[in-house]
Amino acid sequence: MIVNNILDESVKKALANNQLIVAKTDTIYGILARADSVESMKKLYEAKQRSLEQSSIILVADVSSIPGLTSQQRKIYQELSNHRPTTIAIHVSDSFLPHLPRSNGTLAFRAVPNSPLASLIKSTGCLLAPSANPKDLPPARNITEAIEYFGETVAVYVDSGEISGAKPSQIIAFGDENQVVYIRK
C-alpha cells in the first residue's frame, strides 16, 4: 500500500501489527519498525539482509526521550541538532530494549522533534530507522526504488517524492567532561 501521509491510519496500524513501513525520515527514506518489538526487529533485519551484529538508529520524538543524557548533554545535543540531523551513540542499560543489537554497549538515537514523524513516534513508540536499502545497495531515493528493494515485505510505503542530495546524519558521542566526539561528520 502507498500513502502520502506518515500519519495515515494504515501506517499506525501496520506498526501496531509489527509490520514494516518505508518513509522519509529527517534525512533519507528509512525502513521503519517498532523498536520495542522483537518480531519487528527481526523482520527489519531480514528485509535489509543486515547482520544481527550491526545496530540500527532509533528515532525518538524529542531529545528528552534519549535515555541517559544529562541536562548539559541534552543542551549540547539540541544545539548540534538545530544545525544538522544528529545521531548520538550512548551507553544504555542492558535492560533497555534488550533485544536490540548494541555496538560496544551503545545504542544510537536521533530526535526528530516538531515533525509529523515525531507525532507518529509519540503514538507508536520509538522506531528503528536504518536507510531503505538492502545490504550493499544504495539507499532508495523514492518509493519506486524502495518497492523494487522490498516489495510486499513492507506493509506501507509513505511517498514523499524524490530525495536528492540528502546527507546522512552526523553521529556523535560524548567523551570526558561532555566533550563531543564525532563518529561521522
Sequence and secondary structure as in RCSB ss.txt:
>XXXX:A:sequence
MIVNNILDESVKKALANNQLIVAKTDTIYGILARADSVESMKKLYEAKQRSLEQSSIILVADVSSIPGLTSQQRK
IYQELSNHRPTTIAIHVSDSFLPHLPRSNGTLAFRAVPNSPLASLIKSTGCLLAPSANPKDLPPARNITEAIEYF
GETVAVYVDSGEISGAKPSQIIAFGDENQVVYIRK
>XXXX:A:secstr
 EES TT HHHHHHHHTT EEEEE SSSEEEEEETT HHHHHHHHHHHT  TTS  EEEESSGGGSTT  HHHHH
HHHHHHHHS EEEEEE  TTSSTTS  BTTEEEEEE  SSHHHHHHHHH  EE  BSS TTS   SSHHHHHHHH
GGGEEEEE      S    EEEEE GGG EEEEE 
